C-alpha cells in the first residue's frame, strides 16, 4: 500500500513538473526575442540563397573567365594512392567566397541599421505637453501675480 502511494505521488509530481516545464517553454517561446530570432533565421536562409546565386551564377563564372576558363566547381586534385580520392578544393574556395560575401552584406546591413538608430537617439525629444491641471495651475499663478501688482 505504501509503495502504491509513493508511486501515485511520484506520478503526480512528474505531471506537475511536466506542466511547469511546458508553461516555462510556452513563456520562452512567446517572448519577443525568440520570435525575432526565428524571423531572422528564416530571412537569413533566404538571404543565403541570394548570396549563393550571386557567387555561383555571376561572380564565379566572371572570375573563371578572368583566370582563362577555370571552373572552380571542378577544381581539385586526385591523390594517386589508395582508392584515388578526389579533393575538390575549388568548391571549398567558392564556399569561402560565399561566406565572405554573406558576412560583408550582413556587416553593411548592421552598419546601416546602426546609423538609423543613432539618428533616432540623437533627435531631441519633444517636451511633454502640459496636462490640464498644469495649465490651470499656471493660469492661477499668473492671476495671483497680477493681483499682487
Secondary structure as UniProt FT lines:
FT   HELIX           2..29
FT   HELIX           32..53
FT   HELIX           54..59
FT   HELIX           60..66
FT   TURN            67..68
FT   HELIX           72..74
FT   STRAND          77..78
FT   TURN            82..84
FT   STRAND          86..87
FT   HELIX           89..122
FT   HELIX           132..148
//
